[in-house]
Amino acid sequence: MKAAQSVLVNTGIAAGGRAVHTLLGVAVTAVLTRYLGVSQFGTYAALLSFAAILQIITDAGLYLTLSHRIVRDAEREYEYLSQSIGIRILLAVLVFGAGILAVRAVPSYHGYEGAFAVLGVGFTFQSVSQLLMSVYQKYGVVWRATVGDLVGRAFHIASLFLISRGSLSLSSAILAFTIGCLSALLVHYAWAPLSRVFPRSVQWDTWKQLFSASWPLGAMLILNAVYFRIDTVMLSFFRSSAEVGLYGLAYRIIESALFFPYMLGGLLLPRVTAALHEHDIIQAREWIEQALRLLSTVALIGAAVLFAVRRPLLAFFGADFAGAAPLLAILSLAMICMFLGNVFGFTLVAQERSRALLALYGGLVVFNIAVNSVFIPRYGALAAAWSTVATEALSVSIAALLVRSSVPWRLSALLQPITPRTISLLLKRP
């Protein structure tokens, strides 16, 4: 196998690939907004948000647990990966099956049960790809996963344009999404660093071990997904589909940028885990501080650019979406918090402090739902946007303090620009 690349090289490759992926995603969103219109796009965004919450339930903390286990117990790598895939597929069948019943019970979504079932299949393909990502990250060959993502996006776009030659319905848009997810999975599977991936049998003892380690993480991620997505779902109950469409587009633009901190965090996880396992607090702090320097710089530049170009950017999606400009400006503030929060979140996982994360996200869910329940009925999407800023600011502040209690990172790391030391450390090969 080709030698593993460094954290920075992997992140750079992933960032470059994801930048192309994001540009293609912008084209996809532009097609959807122009063909579906504000109202139908609002329904599409609401269904996608609900499905994303269910996808996190099927995750059950397995991705983070797997990323951690295959580093510390390398000889059982295939066993952990294959059994995690088996667990996830079973959970997807159960969870998305229940989701179809829930969609059927909501009058405003009546008639979309079949489309939601197809959406569930797409998210299941995406979930299996995510588990394979843990292996790509361990071996430092993230470029392969990046190629898979680009292939998936290409098939998504091709399917979308073939379907939309006459007209595009919401159900057709969801079918194109699922085709793209399947295409990406096939490439991820073909290029996996392991010769075997899928399980040949069920190993109940391994399932028990994985569940025992992952359920606190799974509960934490579910709570995370709820406070991250619930505003769009709640907005669909209290306000018009058109307003949901405006908020959904602004949120989708912000969400497309989150691949960078998430990818960097995923690549840092095995390094910080190894440093903590060896009780090397200085090395762990160095990883954290340099990651914070990089992400704070990228986040501030990104937020400034989004604020400056928000109107012409939204015009690309159609004149009817100009009303999303103030929402995008507000959510760009939340993006800064999200970038930094990823570093602290992954560090807490490396510290095996999943119960602390569980308590944190439980509190954030209560806070977010309470604020949205009070203000969304009156102020609509503006309230949802500001509640996201408040929730993310609270999240990153508490997570930063939790990490600092055991790894005394310095606040100055947030205020200093990227230095040669940052580049040097992140260029280290694993």
C-alpha positions as CSV (number, residue, x, y, z in Angstrom):
1,M,0.0,0.0,0.0
2,K,1.2,3.5,-0.7
3,A,2.6,5.3,2.3
4,A,0.2,7.2,4.4
5,Q,-0.1,11.0,4.0
6,S,0.1,13.6,6.7
7,V,-2.9,15.2,8.5
8,L,-2.4,18.4,6.5
9,V,-1.9,16.6,3.1
10,N,-5.0,14.5,3.7
11,T,-7.0,17.5,4.8
12,G,-5.7,19.4,1.8
13,I,-6.6,16.6,-0.6
14,A,-10.0,16.2,1.1
15,A,-10.5,20.0,1.1
16,G,-9.7,20.3,-2.6
17,G,-11.9,17.4,-3.5
18,R,-14.7,18.6,-1.3
19,A,-14.4,22.1,-2.8
20,V,-15.2,20.6,-6.2
21,H,-17.8,18.4,-4.5
22,T,-19.4,21.5,-2.9
23,L,-19.4,23.4,-6.2
24,L,-21.1,20.5,-7.8
25,G,-23.5,20.5,-4.8
26,V,-24.2,24.2,-5.5
27,A,-25.2,23.2,-9.0
28,V,-27.5,20.5,-7.7
29,T,-29.1,22.9,-5.2
30,A,-29.6,25.4,-8.0
31,V,-31.4,22.9,-10.1
32,L,-33.6,21.9,-7.2
33,T,-34.5,25.4,-6.2
34,R,-35.3,26.4,-9.8
35,Y,-37.3,23.3,-10.6
36,L,-39.0,22.8,-7.2
37,G,-39.6,26.4,-6.2
38,V,-39.5,27.8,-2.7
39,S,-42.4,25.8,-1.3
40,Q,-41.4,22.4,-2.7
41,F,-37.8,23.0,-1.8
42,G,-38.9,23.7,1.7
43,T,-40.6,20.3,1.9
44,Y,-37.5,18.7,0.5
45,A,-35.3,20.4,3.1
46,A,-37.6,19.3,5.9
47,L,-37.7,15.7,4.8
48,L,-33.9,15.7,4.4
49,S,-33.5,17.1,7.9
50,F,-35.7,14.5,9.4
51,A,-33.9,11.7,7.5
52,A,-30.5,13.1,8.7
53,I,-31.7,12.9,12.3
54,L,-32.7,9.2,11.7
55,Q,-29.4,8.5,10.1
56,I,-27.6,9.7,13.2
57,I,-29.7,7.2,15.2
58,T,-28.5,4.4,12.9
59,D,-25.0,5.6,13.5
60,A,-25.3,4.7,17.2
61,G,-21.8,6.0,17.8
62,L,-20.3,3.3,15.7
63,Y,-18.2,5.5,13.5
64,L,-16.3,7.2,16.3
65,T,-16.0,3.9,18.2
66,L,-14.7,2.1,15.2
67,S,-12.2,5.0,14.5
68,H,-11.0,4.6,18.0
69,R,-10.9,0.8,18.2
70,I,-9.1,0.1,14.9
71,V,-6.2,2.2,16.2
72,R,-5.9,0.7,19.6
73,D,-6.7,-2.9,18.6
74,A,-5.4,-3.2,15.1
75,E,-5.4,-7.0,14.8
76,R,-9.2,-7.0,15.1
77,E,-9.7,-4.3,12.4
78,Y,-11.7,-6.4,9.9
79,E,-13.8,-7.8,12.7
80,Y,-14.7,-4.4,14.1
81,L,-15.4,-2.9,10.6
82,S,-17.5,-5.8,9.3
83,Q,-19.6,-6.2,12.4
84,S,-20.2,-2.4,12.6
85,I,-21.5,-2.5,9.0
86,G,-23.8,-5.3,9.9
87,I,-25.2,-3.5,13.0
88,R,-25.7,-0.3,11.0
89,I,-27.6,-2.0,8.2
90,L,-29.9,-3.6,10.7
91,L,-30.5,-0.3,12.5
92,A,-31.2,1.5,9.3
93,V,-33.9,-1.0,8.4
94,L,-35.6,-0.6,11.8
95,V,-35.1,3.2,12.1
96,F,-36.1,4.3,8.6
97,G,-39.0,1.8,8.7
98,A,-40.3,3.7,11.8
99,G,-39.5,7.0,10.0
100,I,-41.8,6.0,7.1
101,L,-44.7,5.5,9.6
102,A,-43.9,8.9,11.2
103,V,-44.0,10.6,7.8
104,R,-47.3,8.9,7.0
105,A,-48.7,10.3,10.3
106,V,-48.0,14.0,9.5
107,P,-50.7,15.5,7.3
108,S,-48.4,17.9,5.5
109,Y,-46.1,15.1,4.4
110,H,-48.9,12.7,3.3
111,G,-48.1,11.1,0.0
112,Y,-44.4,11.2,0.5
113,E,-44.0,7.9,2.2
114,G,-42.5,6.2,-0.8
115,A,-40.1,9.1,-1.5
116,F,-39.0,9.0,2.1
117,A,-38.3,5.2,1.9
118,V,-36.0,5.9,-1.1
119,L,-34.4,8.6,0.9
120,G,-33.8,6.2,3.7
121,V,-32.0,3.8,1.3
122,G,-29.8,6.6,0.1
123,F,-28.8,7.6,3.7
124,T,-28.1,3.9,4.5
125,F,-25.6,3.8,1.6
126,Q,-24.1,7.0,2.9
127,S,-23.8,5.5,6.4
128,V,-21.9,2.5,5.2
129,S,-19.5,4.8,3.3
130,Q,-18.9,6.7,6.5
131,L,-17.8,3.6,8.3
132,L,-15.3,2.9,5.5
133,M,-14.0,6.4,6.0
134,S,-12.6,5.4,9.4
135,V,-10.3,3.0,7.7
136,Y,-9.3,5.5,5.0
137,Q,-8.4,8.0,7.8
138,K,-6.4,5.4,9.7
139,Y,-4.3,4.5,6.7
140,G,-3.9,8.1,5.5
141,V,-5.4,7.5,2.1
142,V,-8.3,9.9,2.2
143,W,-7.9,10.8,-1.4
144,R,-9.5,7.5,-2.3
145,A,-12.6,8.4,-0.4
146,T,-12.6,11.9,-2.0
147,V,-12.6,10.3,-5.4
148,G,-15.6,8.2,-4.3
149,D,-17.4,11.3,-3.2
150,L,-16.8,13.0,-6.5
151,V,-18.0,10.0,-8.5
152,G,-21.1,9.9,-6.3
153,R,-21.8,13.6,-6.9
154,A,-21.3,13.1,-10.7
155,F,-23.8,10.3,-10.8
156,H,-26.2,12.5,-8.7
157,I,-25.9,15.3,-11.2
158,A,-26.2,13.0,-14.2
159,S,-29.3,11.4,-12.7
160,L,-30.8,14.7,-11.8
161,F,-30.4,16.2,-15.3
162,L,-31.7,13.0,-17.0
163,I,-34.8,13.1,-14.8
164,S,-35.3,16.8,-15.1
165,R,-35.3,17.0,-18.9
166,G,-39.0,17.4,-18.8
167,S,-39.9,18.3,-15.2
168,L,-38.5,17.5,-11.8
169,S,-40.7,16.3,-8.9
170,L,-39.6,16.0,-5.2
171,S,-39.7,12.2,-5.5
172,S,-37.4,12.3,-8.6
173,A,-35.0,14.6,-6.8
174,I,-34.8,12.1,-3.9
175,L,-34.2,9.2,-6.4
176,A,-31.3,11.1,-7.9
177,F,-29.8,11.6,-4.4
178,T,-30.0,7.9,-3.7
179,I,-28.3,7.0,-7.0
180,G,-25.5,9.3,-6.1
181,C,-25.1,7.7,-2.7
182,L,-25.0,4.2,-4.1
183,S,-22.4,5.2,-6.7
184,A,-20.1,6.7,-4.0
185,L,-20.4,3.6,-1.9
186,L,-19.4,1.3,-4.7
187,V,-16.2,3.3,-5.2
188,H,-15.5,3.4,-1.5
189,Y,-16.0,-0.3,-1.3
190,A,-13.8,-1.1,-4.3
191,W,-10.9,1.1,-3.0
192,A,-11.1,0.1,0.7
193,P,-7.6,-0.5,2.2
194,L,-8.9,-3.9,3.5
195,S,-9.4,-7.0,1.3
196,R,-12.7,-7.8,3.1
197,V,-15.3,-5.3,4.4
198,F,-18.7,-6.9,4.8
199,P,-19.5,-9.4,7.5
200,R,-19.6,-13.1,6.8
201,S,-21.4,-14.0,10.0
202,V,-22.8,-12.3,13.1
203,Q,-20.5,-12.2,16.0
204,W,-22.7,-11.5,19.0
205,D,-19.8,-10.9,21.4
206,T,-18.4,-8.3,19.1
207,W,-21.8,-6.6,18.7
208,K,-22.1,-6.5,22.5
209,Q,-18.6,-5.0,22.9
210,L,-19.3,-2.4,20.2
211,F,-22.7,-1.4,21.6
212,S,-21.3,-1.2,25.1
213,A,-18.6,1.3,24.0
214,S,-20.7,3.2,21.4
215,W,-24.1,3.8,23.0
216,P,-23.0,6.9,25.0
217,L,-21.5,8.3,21.8
218,G,-24.6,7.3,19.9
219,A,-26.9,9.0,22.4
220,M,-24.6,12.1,22.2
221,L,-24.7,12.2,18.4
222,I,-28.5,11.8,18.4
223,L,-28.8,14.7,20.7
224,N,-26.3,16.6,18.6
225,A,-28.4,15.9,15.5
226,V,-31.6,16.9,17.2
227,Y,-30.3,20.4,18.1
228,F,-28.6,20.7,14.8
229,R,-31.6,19.8,12.7
230,I,-34.7,20.3,14.8
231,D,-35.0,24.0,14.0
232,T,-35.8,23.2,10.3
233,V,-38.4,20.5,11.4
234,M,-40.0,22.8,14.0
235,L,-40.1,25.7,11.4
236,S,-42.0,23.4,9.1
237,F,-44.7,23.0,11.8
238,F,-45.1,26.7,12.6
239,R,-44.4,28.5,9.4
240,S,-45.0,28.2,5.6
241,S,-43.0,25.8,3.4
242,A,-41.7,28.9,1.5
243,E,-40.0,30.2,4.7
244,V,-38.6,26.7,5.4
245,G,-37.2,26.8,1.9
246,L,-35.4,30.1,2.6
247,Y,-33.9,28.8,5.9
248,G,-33.2,25.4,4.4
249,L,-31.1,26.9,1.6
250,A,-29.1,29.2,4.0
251,Y,-28.5,26.3,6.3
252,R,-27.4,24.1,3.5
253,I,-24.8,26.5,2.4
254,I,-23.3,26.7,5.9
255,E,-23.5,22.9,6.2
256,S,-21.6,22.4,3.0
257,A,-18.6,24.1,4.6
258,L,-18.5,21.8,7.7
259,F,-16.7,19.0,5.9
260,F,-13.4,20.8,6.5
261,P,-13.4,20.8,10.3
262,Y,-15.0,17.4,10.4
263,M,-12.4,15.9,8.1
264,L,-9.6,17.6,10.1
265,G,-11.1,16.4,13.4
266,G,-11.4,12.8,12.0
267,L,-7.8,12.8,11.0
268,L,-6.7,14.3,14.3
269,L,-8.7,11.7,16.4
270,P,-6.2,8.8,16.0
271,R,-3.2,11.2,16.7
272,V,-4.7,12.7,19.8
273,T,-5.9,9.2,20.9
274,A,-2.3,7.9,20.6
275,A,-0.8,10.9,22.4
276,L,-3.3,10.5,25.3
277,H,-2.8,6.8,25.4
278,E,0.9,7.4,25.9
279,H,0.1,10.1,28.5
280,D,1.9,12.7,26.4
281,I,-0.2,15.7,27.3
282,I,2.2,18.1,25.7
283,Q,1.9,16.4,22.3
284,A,-1.9,16.3,22.6
285,R,-2.0,20.0,23.5
286,E,0.1,20.7,20.4
287,W,-2.3,18.9,18.1
288,I,-5.2,20.7,19.6
289,E,-3.7,24.2,19.5
290,Q,-2.4,24.0,16.0
291,A,-5.8,22.6,14.8
292,L,-7.5,25.6,16.5
293,R,-5.1,28.0,14.8
294,L,-5.9,26.6,11.4
295,L,-9.7,26.3,11.9
296,S,-10.1,29.7,13.5
297,T,-8.3,31.3,10.5
298,V,-10.3,29.4,7.9
299,A,-13.6,30.0,9.8
300,L,-13.1,33.8,10.0
301,I,-12.2,34.1,6.4
302,G,-15.1,31.9,5.3
303,A,-17.6,33.8,7.4
304,A,-16.4,37.1,6.0
305,V,-16.5,35.9,2.4
306,L,-20.1,34.5,2.9
307,F,-21.2,37.8,4.4
308,A,-19.7,39.7,1.4
309,V,-21.1,37.6,-1.4
310,R,-24.4,36.4,0.2
311,R,-26.7,38.3,-2.1
312,P,-25.1,37.4,-5.5
313,L,-24.6,33.8,-4.2
314,L,-28.3,33.5,-3.3
315,A,-29.3,35.1,-6.7
316,F,-27.7,32.1,-8.3
317,F,-30.4,29.9,-6.8
318,G,-33.2,32.1,-8.1
319,A,-34.7,35.5,-7.4
320,D,-37.3,33.9,-5.1
321,F,-34.5,33.0,-2.6
322,A,-33.2,36.6,-2.1
323,G,-35.0,36.6,1.3
324,A,-32.4,34.1,2.7
325,A,-29.7,36.8,2.7
326,P,-30.1,37.9,6.4
327,L,-30.4,34.2,7.4
328,L,-27.1,33.4,5.8
329,A,-25.4,36.3,7.4
330,I,-26.6,35.2,10.9
331,L,-25.7,31.5,10.3
332,S,-22.2,32.5,9.2
333,L,-21.6,33.4,12.9
334,A,-22.7,30.0,13.9
335,M,-20.3,28.5,11.4
336,I,-17.3,29.9,13.3
337,C,-18.5,28.2,16.5
338,M,-19.1,24.9,14.6
339,F,-15.6,24.9,13.2
340,L,-13.9,25.3,16.6
341,G,-16.4,22.9,18.3
342,N,-15.3,20.0,16.1
343,V,-11.8,20.1,17.6
344,F,-13.0,20.0,21.1
345,G,-15.7,17.4,20.3
346,F,-13.2,15.0,18.8
347,T,-10.7,15.6,21.6
348,L,-13.4,14.6,24.2
349,V,-14.0,11.4,22.2
350,A,-10.2,10.7,22.3
351,Q,-10.3,11.3,26.0
352,E,-13.2,8.7,26.2
353,R,-15.4,11.3,27.9
354,S,-18.5,10.4,26.0
355,R,-20.7,10.7,29.1
356,A,-19.7,14.4,29.5
357,L,-20.6,14.9,25.8
358,L,-23.9,13.2,26.4
359,A,-24.7,15.5,29.3
360,L,-23.6,18.5,27.2
361,Y,-25.7,17.7,24.2
362,G,-28.7,16.8,26.4
363,G,-28.6,20.3,27.8
364,L,-28.2,21.9,24.4
365,V,-31.2,20.0,23.0
366,V,-33.4,21.3,25.9
367,F,-32.0,24.8,25.4
368,N,-32.5,24.8,21.6
369,I,-36.0,23.3,21.6
370,A,-37.1,25.7,24.4
371,V,-35.8,28.8,22.6
372,N,-37.2,27.7,19.2
373,S,-40.6,26.8,20.8
374,V,-40.9,30.3,22.2
375,F,-39.6,32.4,19.3
376,I,-40.2,30.5,16.1
377,P,-44.0,30.9,16.1
378,R,-43.5,34.7,16.3
379,Y,-40.3,35.4,14.5
380,G,-40.0,32.4,12.2
381,A,-36.7,31.7,10.4
382,L,-34.9,34.6,12.0
383,A,-35.5,33.1,15.4
384,A,-34.3,29.7,14.2
385,A,-31.1,31.3,12.9
386,W,-30.3,33.2,16.1
387,S,-31.1,30.2,18.2
388,T,-28.5,28.2,16.2
389,V,-25.9,30.9,16.9
390,A,-26.7,30.8,20.6
391,T,-26.7,27.0,20.8
392,E,-23.4,26.6,18.9
393,A,-21.7,29.4,21.0
394,L,-22.8,27.6,24.2
395,S,-21.7,24.3,22.9
396,V,-18.2,25.3,21.9
397,S,-17.7,27.2,25.2
398,I,-18.6,24.3,27.4
399,A,-16.7,21.8,25.3
400,A,-13.6,24.0,25.4
401,L,-13.7,24.2,29.2
402,L,-14.2,20.4,29.5
403,V,-11.1,19.7,27.3
404,R,-9.0,22.4,29.2
405,S,-9.7,20.7,32.5
406,S,-7.4,17.8,31.4
407,V,-5.4,19.2,28.5
408,P,-4.5,22.8,29.3
409,W,-4.6,24.2,25.8
410,R,-4.0,28.0,25.6
411,L,-6.6,30.5,24.6
412,S,-4.0,32.4,22.6
413,A,-4.2,29.6,20.0
414,L,-7.5,31.0,18.9
415,L,-6.0,34.5,18.3
416,Q,-2.8,33.6,16.6
417,P,-2.4,33.2,12.8
418,I,-1.2,30.0,11.1
419,T,2.6,29.6,11.6
420,P,5.3,27.4,10.1
421,R,4.9,25.3,13.3
422,T,1.3,24.7,12.4
423,I,2.2,23.5,8.9
424,S,5.2,21.5,10.2
425,L,3.1,19.5,12.7
426,L,0.2,18.9,10.4
427,L,2.5,17.7,7.7
428,K,3.8,14.9,9.9
429,R,3.0,11.4,8.6
430,P,1.2,9.1,11.0
